[in-house]
């Protein structure tokens, strides 16, 4: 394991630095590192690491959502409420619908399996989007119309919406049916997640004001509570839906709202943690890429991913109707809603392990969507924000 970690860090950081010098986002280098070192190429990543890869990716996601919460001002969010709400479900819904229509034609799969494929592919990647939106917020880009805040919040809810639909379609496949309660669980999961994060955040603020401890220990406590929130979501599955990841972000928002001085101090700590967490996250996403599958699906898979993205962009445009955003700003929102990575890596193999006939196809297209969209989205955001916004 130590040898694998040393290779991941040395090659990952070196390639990332080189890519950044030639104006290519470092995330691409990290994914490439994972592909090269992963089990489908050189096989230099220890099985011990691969076995806990989902947990490591989830830890990295928790860190970035805490950072998001510690950056997201509620007053800013209120001023972009309607479009943020629409962005959280309309683009994903249209993308899923497109895949349900197109996939059976291209691959001759049943509609239900196409729906499962749609929910695997449709979620955007907070791990790509959130750090970039945090950077824009901290440097004042898009401040006037609060565009980064809108994208940051909507992208996080988008994931919750898509994952709940994914779970519902899997239940249908297993013969458990799809009922109205499945749809109701979406807003319930969101509301309960936000409420749980608020309660935990208020408790931690009270605790930190009563007991004087170092900021480093506060970070460890906040991380521990966040892990418990995500674990609670798993424990309550089948009884009630609670979004643990939204609870984590809500916890950070609460600390910023009611204890701003501490939030600013903690932000620098989490930024340092993110340096290592980001590397592990995207290297392990790259390690999940099985390049041998690509030859089996060919251009049809590429066509499906691109077509679905076209419908997602239409969804973004519909969500931004009657806003004061200009054409460049709307185009920036569309580009920001392209990248996929973490959710696809986390759930892409689930249909295969369940024995769904098109499981290999679903996994292949999930990985392909990451390979296509993560570079396009990250490069698009990094190259365009200065042209769209004034600092």
C-alpha positions in Angstrom: 0.0 0.0 0.0 2.8 2.4 0.9 4.4 1.9 -2.5 1.1 2.6 -4.3 0.5 5.7 -2.3 4.0 7.0 -3.0 3.5 6.4 -6.8 0.1 8.1 -6.6 1.5 11.2 -4.9 4.7 11.5 -6.9 3.2 10.9 -10.3 -0.1 12.6 -9.6 1.4 15.9 -8.3 4.2 15.9 -10.9 1.8 15.4 -13.8 -0.7 17.9 -12.3 2.0 20.5 -12.1 3.1 19.9 -15.6 -0.5 20.1 -17.0 -1.1 23.3 -15.1 2.0 24.9 -16.7 0.6 24.2 -20.1 -2.8 25.6 -19.1 -4.6 22.1 -18.8 -6.4 21.5 -15.5 -4.6 19.3 -13.1 -7.6 17.2 -12.6 -7.0 15.6 -16.0 -3.5 14.6 -15.0 -4.9 13.0 -11.8 -7.4 11.0 -13.7 -4.7 10.0 -16.2 -2.5 8.9 -13.3 -5.3 6.7 -12.1 -5.8 5.1 -15.5 -2.1 4.4 -15.9 -1.5 3.0 -12.4 -4.9 1.3 -12.2 -5.7 -2.4 -12.5 -6.5 -2.2 -16.3 -3.1 -0.8 -17.3 0.0 -1.2 -15.1 -1.8 -2.5 -12.0 0.4 -0.6 -9.5 -2.4 0.4 -7.2 -2.6 -1.9 -4.2 -5.8 -4.0 -3.9 -6.0 -2.7 -0.3 -6.5 0.8 -1.7 -8.9 -0.3 -4.4 -11.0 -2.1 -1.8 -11.5 1.0 0.2 -11.7 3.3 -2.9 -15.4 4.1 -2.5 -14.8 5.2 1.1 -11.8 7.3 0.2 -13.8 9.0 -2.6 -16.6 9.6 -0.2 -14.2 11.2 2.4 -12.9 13.5 -0.4 -16.5 14.5 -1.3 -17.3 15.3 2.3 -14.2 17.6 2.5 -15.2 19.5 -0.6 -18.9 19.8 0.5 -17.7 21.2 3.9 -15.6 23.7 2.0 -18.7 24.6 -0.1 -20.8 25.1 3.0 -18.2 27.3 4.7 -18.2 29.5 1.6 -21.9 29.7 0.7 -23.6 32.7 2.2 -27.3 32.2 2.7 -28.1 35.8 1.8 -26.5 35.3 -1.6 -28.4 32.0 -2.1 -31.8 33.6 -1.3 -31.2 36.1 -4.1 -30.8 33.3 -6.7 -33.4 31.0 -5.2 -35.6 30.1 -8.2 -33.0 29.4 -10.9 -30.9 27.4 -8.3 -34.0 25.3 -7.5 -34.8 24.7 -11.2 -31.1 23.9 -12.0 -31.2 21.2 -9.3 -33.6 19.0 -11.3 -34.6 20.2 -14.8 -31.2 19.6 -16.6 -30.8 16.1 -15.0 -34.4 15.2 -15.8 -34.0 16.1 -19.5 -30.7 14.3 -19.7 -32.3 11.1 -18.2 -35.2 11.4 -20.6 -32.8 11.7 -23.6 -31.0 8.5 -22.5 -34.3 6.7 -22.0 -35.3 7.6 -25.6 -31.9 7.1 -27.4 -30.3 4.2 -25.5 -32.9 1.5 -26.5 -32.5 2.5 -30.2 -28.7 2.4 -30.1 -28.2 -0.7 -27.9 -31.5 -2.5 -27.9 -31.9 -2.5 -24.2 -35.2 -2.3 -22.2 -36.6 1.1 -21.2 -36.1 0.4 -17.5 -32.4 -0.5 -18.0 -32.1 2.7 -20.1 -33.6 4.6 -17.2 -31.0 3.1 -14.8 -28.3 4.1 -17.3 -29.7 7.6 -17.4 -29.6 8.1 -13.7 -26.0 6.8 -13.6 -24.8 9.2 -16.2 -26.9 12.3 -15.4 -25.4 13.5 -12.1 -22.9 16.4 -12.3 -19.7 16.3 -10.3 -19.4 18.4 -7.1 -15.8 17.4 -6.9 -15.1 19.2 -10.2 -17.6 22.1 -9.9 -17.4 23.0 -6.2 -13.7 23.9 -5.9 -13.9 26.1 -9.0 -17.0 27.9 -7.7 -15.4 28.4 -4.4 -12.4 30.0 -6.1 -14.7 32.3 -8.0 -16.6 33.3 -4.9 -13.3 33.9 -2.9 -11.9 36.1 -5.7 -15.1 38.0 -6.4 -15.9 36.7 -9.8 -19.7 36.7 -10.7 -20.4 38.4 -7.4 -22.9 40.9 -8.8 -25.4 38.2 -9.9 -24.2 35.5 -7.6 -23.7 33.0 -10.3 -21.1 30.8 -8.6 -23.3 30.5 -5.5 -26.2 29.4 -7.7 -24.2 26.7 -9.5 -22.6 25.5 -6.3 -25.9 25.0 -4.5 -27.8 23.6 -7.5 -25.1 21.0 -8.4 -25.1 19.6 -4.9 -28.9 19.1 -4.9 -28.7 17.7 -8.5 -26.7 14.7 -7.1 -29.2 14.0 -4.4 -32.1 14.1 -6.9 -30.4 11.8 -9.4 -29.2 9.2 -6.8 -32.7 8.9 -5.4 -34.1 8.3 -8.9 -31.3 5.7 -9.4 -32.3 3.9 -6.2 -36.0 4.0 -7.3 -35.4 2.6 -10.7 -33.3 -0.2 -9.2 -36.2 -1.0 -6.9 -38.4 -1.3 -9.9 -36.0 -3.6 -11.6 -35.9 -5.9 -8.5 -39.7 -6.0 -8.6 -40.4 -3.8 -5.6 -42.2 -1.3 -7.8 -42.1 2.5 -8.2 -44.7 4.3 -6.3 -45.6 7.9 -5.4 -43.6 7.7 -2.2 -40.4 7.3 -4.3 -41.0 10.8 -5.8 -42.0 12.3 -2.4 -38.7 11.0 -0.9 -36.7 13.5 -3.1 -37.9 16.7 -1.3 -38.0 14.8 2.0 -34.4 13.8 1.7 -33.3 17.3 0.8 -35.3 19.0 3.7 -34.3 16.5 6.3 -30.6 16.6 5.2 -30.6 20.4 5.5 -32.4 20.3 8.8 -30.0 17.7 10.3 -27.0 19.7 9.2 -28.5 22.9 10.7 -29.0 21.1 14.1 -25.5 19.6 14.1 -24.0 22.9 13.1 -25.7 24.8 15.9 -24.7 22.2 18.4 -21.0 22.4 17.3 -21.0 26.2 17.5 -22.3 26.0 21.0 -19.7 23.4 21.9 -16.8 25.3 20.4 -17.9 28.5 22.2 -18.1 26.7 25.5 -14.9 24.7 25.3 -11.7 26.3 24.0 -9.8 23.9 21.7 -7.4 24.3 18.7 -8.8 24.9 15.2 -7.1 21.7 14.1 -9.0 19.6 16.6 -12.2 21.5 15.6 -11.6 20.4 12.0 -11.2 16.8 13.2 -14.5 17.0 15.2 -16.4 18.5 12.2 -15.1 15.8 9.9 -16.1 13.1 12.4 -19.6 14.5 12.7 -19.8 14.7 8.9 -18.8 11.0 8.6 -21.6 10.2 11.1 -24.1 12.1 9.0 -23.3 10.2 5.9 -23.3 6.9 7.9 -26.7 7.8 9.3 -28.0 8.1 5.7 -26.9 4.5 5.0 -28.4 3.2 8.3 -31.8 4.8 7.6 -32.0 3.5 4.0 -35.3 1.6 3.7 -36.9 3.6 6.5 -36.6 7.2 5.6 -34.5 9.1 3.0 -32.0 11.7 4.4 -29.3 13.2 2.3 -26.1 12.9 4.3 -24.0 14.9 1.8 -26.5 17.8 1.9 -26.5 17.6 5.7 -22.7 18.0 5.5 -22.9 21.1 3.4 -25.7 22.5 5.6 -23.5 22.1 8.6 -20.8 24.2 6.9 -23.4 26.9 5.9 -24.7 27.0 9.5 -21.2 27.6 10.9 -20.6 30.4 8.4 -24.0 32.0 9.2 -23.7 32.0 13.0 -20.0 31.9 13.6 -18.3 33.6 10.7 -15.0 34.2 12.3 -14.5 30.5 12.9 -15.7 29.6 9.4 -13.0 31.8 7.8 -10.3 30.1 10.0 -11.6 26.6 9.3 -11.7 27.3 5.5 -7.9 27.6 5.3 -7.6 24.2 7.2 -10.0 22.4 4.8 -8.2 24.0 1.8 -5.0 22.2 2.9 -6.8 18.9 3.5 -8.4 19.2 0.0 -4.9 19.2 -1.7 -4.5 15.5 -0.7 -8.1 14.6 -0.9 -8.5 15.9 -4.4 -5.5 13.8 -5.6 -6.9 10.6 -4.1 -10.4 11.3 -5.4 -9.5 11.7 -9.0 -6.7 9.2 -9.2 -9.2 6.6 -7.9 -11.8 7.7 -10.4 -9.2 7.2 -13.1 -8.4 3.8 -11.7 -12.0 2.7 -12.2 -11.7 3.3 -15.9 -11.5 0.0 -17.8 -10.3 1.1 -21.2 -10.8 -2.4 -22.7 -14.6 -1.8 -22.7 -14.5 1.2 -25.0 -13.8 -0.8 -28.1 -17.0 -2.8 -27.6 -19.4 0.1 -27.7 -17.6 2.4 -30.1 -19.0 5.6 -31.4 -22.6 4.8 -30.3 -21.6 5.4 -26.6 -19.9 8.7 -27.5 -23.0 9.7 -29.5 -25.2 8.9 -26.5 -23.1 10.9 -24.0 -22.9 13.9 -26.3 -26.6 13.8 -27.2 -27.5 13.6 -23.5 -25.3 16.6 -22.8 -27.2 18.6 -25.4 -30.4 17.9 -23.6 -28.8 18.9 -20.3 -27.7 22.2 -21.8 -31.3 22.8 -23.0 -32.4 22.1 -19.4 -29.9 24.7 -18.1 -31.3 27.3 -20.6 -34.9 26.6 -19.5 -33.9 27.0 -15.8 -32.4 30.4 -16.5 -35.4 31.8 -18.3 -36.5 35.2 -16.9 -33.2 35.8 -15.1 -31.0 38.8 -15.7 -28.1 36.7 -17.0 -26.6 37.7 -20.3 -25.7 35.2 -23.1 -22.1 34.8 -21.9 -23.2 34.1 -18.3 -25.8 31.6 -19.4 -23.2 29.8 -21.6 -20.9 29.7 -18.6 -23.6 28.1 -16.5 -24.1 25.5 -19.2 -20.4 24.7 -19.3 -20.3 24.5 -15.5 -23.0 21.9 -15.6 -21.1 19.5 -18.0 -18.5 17.7 -15.8 -19.2 14.3 -14.3 -16.9 12.1 -12.2 -17.6 11.1 -8.6 -21.2 9.8 -8.8 -20.5 7.8 -12.0 -17.4 6.2 -10.4 -19.4 5.4 -7.2 -22.5 3.8 -8.7 -21.5 2.9 -12.2 -20.7 -0.7 -11.3 -23.8 -1.3 -9.1 -26.0 -2.5 -12.0 -23.3 -5.0 -13.1 -22.9 -6.4 -9.6 -26.7 -6.8 -9.4 -26.7 -8.9 -12.5 -28.5 -6.5 -14.8 -27.9 -7.7 -18.4 -26.7 -4.3 -19.6 -24.5 -3.8 -16.5 -21.3 -3.8 -18.5 -22.7 -1.3 -21.0 -23.9 0.9 -18.1 -20.4 0.9 -16.5 -18.7 1.5 -19.8 -20.9 4.5 -20.7 -20.6 5.9 -17.1 -16.8 5.8 -17.3 -16.9 7.3 -20.8 -19.0 10.1 -19.6 -16.3 10.9 -17.0 -13.5 10.8 -19.6 -15.4 13.1 -22.0 -17.1 15.6 -19.7 -14.6 16.1 -16.8 -11.9 17.6 -19.1 -14.4 19.6 -21.2 -16.2 21.0 -18.1 -13.0 21.8 -16.1 -11.2 23.3 -19.1 -14.3 25.2 -20.1 -14.7 26.8 -16.6 -11.0 27.5 -16.2 -10.6 29.1 -19.6 -13.9 31.2 -19.7 -14.5 32.7 -16.3 -12.2 35.7 -16.8 -13.9 36.5 -20.1 -17.4 36.2 -18.5 -16.9 37.9 -15.2 -15.1 40.9 -13.9 -13.2 40.5 -10.6 
